[in-house]
């Protein structure tokens, strides 16, 4: 008998200001376990089944930038002795926010804003004197 468990997702950012099953952005790793499996496959929404890495402890690297923002269903199945297991599924909420300026990393923009703020504060202090 095949036993399959969808374990979860690594690299999950916190879900600020909303309730979601799992928030995902960028590249995430889907993980789980299977017993007596020859292979484990993953499918996103109505896409094609894709082979996961490993069997008893499996993983699948998902680039969420290939998906639209919003909720997506992840389906997982195991295969052994000519039969597939029951399909496990869970929902992910993809939130890949676009950079304010195309091609510029958000962390770099934030660092630049902090730098400008410090300059303005120093300017305001020196101008008072």
C-alpha positions as CSV (number, residue, x, y, z in Angstrom):
1,X,0.0,0.0,0.0
2,X,1.3,3.5,-0.9
3,X,1.3,6.1,1.7
4,X,1.9,9.7,0.7
5,X,2.2,12.9,2.9
6,X,2.6,16.4,1.5
7,X,4.8,17.9,4.2
8,X,4.8,21.6,3.3
9,X,6.9,24.3,1.8
10,X,10.3,25.8,2.9
11,X,11.3,29.4,2.6
12,X,7.8,30.8,3.5
13,X,7.7,34.5,4.2
14,X,5.2,35.6,6.9
15,X,1.7,36.5,5.8
16,X,1.4,40.1,6.8
17,X,-2.1,41.6,7.0
18,X,-4.1,38.6,5.7
19,X,-5.0,35.0,6.3
20,X,-3.6,32.5,3.8
21,X,-2.9,28.8,3.8
22,X,0.7,29.3,2.7
23,X,2.3,32.4,1.3
24,X,4.9,31.8,-1.3
25,X,7.2,34.1,-3.4
26,X,10.3,33.5,-5.5
27,X,11.7,30.0,-5.4
28,X,10.2,27.6,-2.8
29,X,10.8,23.9,-2.0
30,X,7.8,21.6,-1.7
31,X,8.5,18.7,0.6
32,X,6.9,15.5,1.9
33,X,7.3,11.8,2.5
34,X,6.1,8.6,0.8
35,X,6.3,5.0,1.8
36,X,6.8,2.2,-0.8
37,X,6.9,4.6,-3.7
38,X,9.0,4.3,-6.9
39,X,8.4,8.0,-7.8
40,X,6.5,11.1,-6.6
41,X,4.9,13.6,-8.9
42,X,3.7,17.2,-8.5
43,X,1.2,19.1,-10.4
44,X,0.2,22.8,-10.1
45,X,-3.4,23.6,-10.8
46,X,-4.3,22.0,-14.2
47,X,-0.7,21.7,-15.3
48,X,1.3,18.6,-16.2
49,X,2.6,16.1,-13.7
50,X,6.3,16.7,-12.9
51,X,8.7,14.4,-11.2
52,X,9.8,15.3,-7.7
53,X,13.3,14.5,-6.3
54,X,13.5,11.4,-4.0
55,X,10.8,9.1,-2.9
56,X,10.7,8.3,0.9
57,X,11.6,11.9,1.5
58,X,10.8,13.9,-1.6
59,X,11.2,17.6,-2.7
60,X,10.3,19.7,-5.6
61,X,11.7,23.2,-6.3
62,X,9.0,25.6,-7.6
63,X,9.7,28.9,-9.1
64,X,6.5,30.9,-8.2
65,X,7.5,33.7,-10.6
66,X,6.2,31.3,-13.3
67,X,2.7,31.5,-11.7
68,X,0.2,34.3,-11.5
69,X,-0.2,35.9,-8.1
70,X,-3.1,34.4,-6.1
71,X,-4.2,31.0,-4.9
72,X,-2.9,27.8,-6.6
73,X,-3.6,24.2,-5.8
74,X,-0.6,21.8,-5.5
75,X,-1.4,18.2,-6.2
76,X,1.0,15.3,-5.2
77,X,0.8,11.6,-6.0
78,X,3.1,8.6,-5.6
79,X,3.6,5.6,-7.9
80,X,4.5,2.0,-7.2
81,X,3.8,-1.4,-8.7
82,X,1.8,0.1,-11.6
83,X,-0.6,2.1,-9.4
84,X,-0.8,5.7,-8.2
85,X,-1.7,6.7,-4.7
86,X,-4.6,8.9,-3.7
87,X,-3.8,12.5,-4.6
88,X,-2.9,14.8,-1.8
89,X,-3.4,18.5,-2.3
90,X,-2.9,21.8,-0.6
91,X,-3.2,25.5,-1.5
92,X,-0.5,28.1,-1.8
93,X,-1.0,31.8,-2.1
94,X,1.6,33.3,-4.5
95,X,2.5,36.9,-3.9
96,X,5.4,38.0,-6.2
97,X,5.2,41.7,-5.9
98,X,6.8,43.7,-8.8
99,X,9.6,46.0,-8.0
100,X,8.7,49.7,-8.0
101,X,11.3,50.3,-10.6
102,X,11.6,47.4,-13.2
103,X,14.9,45.5,-12.9
104,X,15.9,47.0,-9.5
105,X,15.8,44.8,-6.5
106,X,13.4,45.9,-3.7
107,X,16.1,45.6,-1.0
108,X,18.3,48.0,-3.0
109,X,15.4,50.4,-3.3
110,X,14.8,50.2,0.5
111,X,18.5,50.8,1.2
112,X,18.5,53.8,-1.1
113,X,15.5,55.2,0.7
114,X,17.1,54.8,4.1
115,X,20.3,56.5,2.8
116,X,18.3,59.5,1.4
117,X,16.4,59.8,4.7
118,X,19.7,59.9,6.7
119,X,21.0,62.6,4.4
120,X,17.8,64.7,4.9
121,X,18.0,64.3,8.6
122,X,21.7,65.4,8.7
123,X,20.9,68.3,6.4
124,X,18.0,69.4,8.6
125,X,20.1,69.2,11.8
126,X,23.0,71.1,10.3
127,X,20.7,73.8,8.8
128,X,19.3,74.5,12.3
129,X,22.7,75.6,13.6
